[in-house]
Amino acid sequence: MQYYSKTLETAPKAYSHSLAGTLNASCGVFWTAAYLLYVKQAREDRSYGMPLLALILNVSWEFVYTFVYRRNGVGRFFHFPWVFIDGILVVETIKYGPDIWRSSPAVAENFGAIVLLSVIIGITAQWTFASQFSRYNASFWSAYACQNVLSWGSLWMLLARGNITGHSMSIWWCRFLGSLAANLRYVYRAKAWPQKYEFISGAFSTWMLWMPCLADLMYPLAYNYISERMVDDLLLSNTNATILLL
């Protein structure tokens, strides 16, 4: 099923498909790198770093807009790799999740089933949303709902866990630059092709676009704060161990 019809001939003469495509490709490259780094960090730390709800929403969105409502443009070349990489990340999350949730035995013992059921629910939600609102830019709204959950969820996850396992500043850089490229593409489209993208200039659209960036700008502060606390706790632990040996 084709999600969008080709509308190149209806674009204003001043509109640059090359610029929009370059920003779209930049978004794709940075986010692909971020997903790969998530997998790498999960294996190194034996802990997942993408918030669980964000992972479920992301893989659901990517599945629907890769296999059901296929899209035109540069983005379609990244969606299939994203489904594959996020699938690996789901596996890593299921592998290491039970240990993280050991304080909640009911969750830990059924973690794999919970994740898989949640993915199925997520796919049906994305699918039905796209089916009902495909003419009203469904992919934009659902994608930025995912983005808000991921950006704010990553921030709260750091603070709630009190450690940086599964996280890295390399992941953050790729996420931030990828999201910024996507936002700049939408801003450009709204300015250069208002007949099609005027909805992006609305108050709620603007909120959806830039709130994740606000969370992403706060993330390094939280990351450094938690890192320093981990170092302080380690030094205190070593000091106490030394005292006990005296």
Secondary structure in CASP SS format (residue, H / E / C, confidence):
PFRMAT SS
TARGET T0000
AUTHOR 0000-0000-0000
METHOD secondary structure of the structure
MODEL  1
M C 1.00
Q E 1.00
Y C 1.00
Y C 1.00
S C 1.00
K C 1.00
T C 1.00
L H 1.00
E H 1.00
T H 1.00
A C 1.00
P C 1.00
K C 1.00
A C 1.00
Y C 1.00
S C 1.00
H H 1.00
S H 1.00
L H 1.00
A H 1.00
G H 1.00
T H 1.00
L H 1.00
N H 1.00
A H 1.00
S H 1.00
C H 1.00
G H 1.00
V H 1.00
F H 1.00
W H 1.00
T H 1.00
A H 1.00
A H 1.00
Y H 1.00
L H 1.00
L H 1.00
Y H 1.00
V H 1.00
K H 1.00
Q H 1.00
A H 1.00
R H 1.00
E H 1.00
D H 1.00
R C 1.00
S C 1.00
Y C 1.00
G C 1.00
M C 1.00
P C 1.00
L H 1.00
L H 1.00
A H 1.00
L H 1.00
I H 1.00
L H 1.00
N H 1.00
V H 1.00
S H 1.00
W H 1.00
E H 1.00
F H 1.00
V H 1.00
Y H 1.00
T H 1.00
F H 1.00
V C 1.00
Y C 1.00
R E 1.00
R C 1.00
N C 1.00
G C 1.00
V C 1.00
G C 1.00
R H 1.00
F H 1.00
F H 1.00
H H 1.00
F H 1.00
P H 1.00
W H 1.00
V H 1.00
F H 1.00
I H 1.00
D H 1.00
G H 1.00
I H 1.00
L H 1.00
V H 1.00
V H 1.00
E H 1.00
T H 1.00
I H 1.00
K H 1.00
Y H 1.00
G H 1.00
P H 1.00
D H 1.00
I H 1.00
W C 1.00
R C 1.00
S C 1.00
S C 1.00
P H 1.00
A H 1.00
V H 1.00
A H 1.00
E H 1.00
N C 1.00
F H 1.00
G H 1.00
A H 1.00
I H 1.00
V H 1.00
L H 1.00
L H 1.00
S H 1.00
V H 1.00
I H 1.00
I H 1.00
G H 1.00
I H 1.00
T H 1.00
A H 1.00
Q H 1.00
W H 1.00
T H 1.00
F H 1.00
A H 1.00
S H 1.00
Q H 1.00
F H 1.00
S H 1.00
R H 1.00
Y H 1.00
N C 1.00
A H 1.00
S H 1.00
F H 1.00
W H 1.00
S H 1.00
A H 1.00
Y H 1.00
A H 1.00
C H 1.00
Q H 1.00
N H 1.00
V H 1.00
L H 1.00
S H 1.00
W H 1.00
G H 1.00
S H 1.00
L H 1.00
W H 1.00
M H 1.00
L H 1.00
L H 1.00
A H 1.00
R H 1.00
G C 1.00
N C 1.00
I C 1.00
T C 1.00
G C 1.00
H C 1.00
S C 1.00
M H 1.00
S H 1.00
I H 1.00
W H 1.00
W H 1.00
C H 1.00
R H 1.00
F H 1.00
L H 1.00
G H 1.00
S H 1.00
L H 1.00
A H 1.00
A H 1.00
N H 1.00
L H 1.00
R H 1.00
Y H 1.00
V H 1.00
Y H 1.00
R H 1.00
A H 1.00
K H 1.00
A H 1.00
W C 1.00
P H 1.00
Q H 1.00
K H 1.00
Y H 1.00
E H 1.00
F H 1.00
I H 1.00
S H 1.00
G C 1.00
A H 1.00
F H 1.00
S H 1.00
T H 1.00
W H 1.00
M H 1.00
L H 1.00
W H 1.00
M H 1.00
P H 1.00
C H 1.00
L H 1.00
A H 1.00
D H 1.00
L H 1.00
M H 1.00
Y H 1.00
P H 1.00
L H 1.00
A H 1.00
Y H 1.00
N H 1.00
Y H 1.00
I H 1.00
S H 1.00
E H 1.00
R H 1.00
M H 1.00
V H 1.00
D H 1.00
D H 1.00
L H 1.00
L H 1.00
L H 1.00
S H 1.00
N H 1.00
T H 1.00
N H 1.00
A H 1.00
T H 1.00
I H 1.00
L H 1.00
L H 1.00
L C 1.00
END
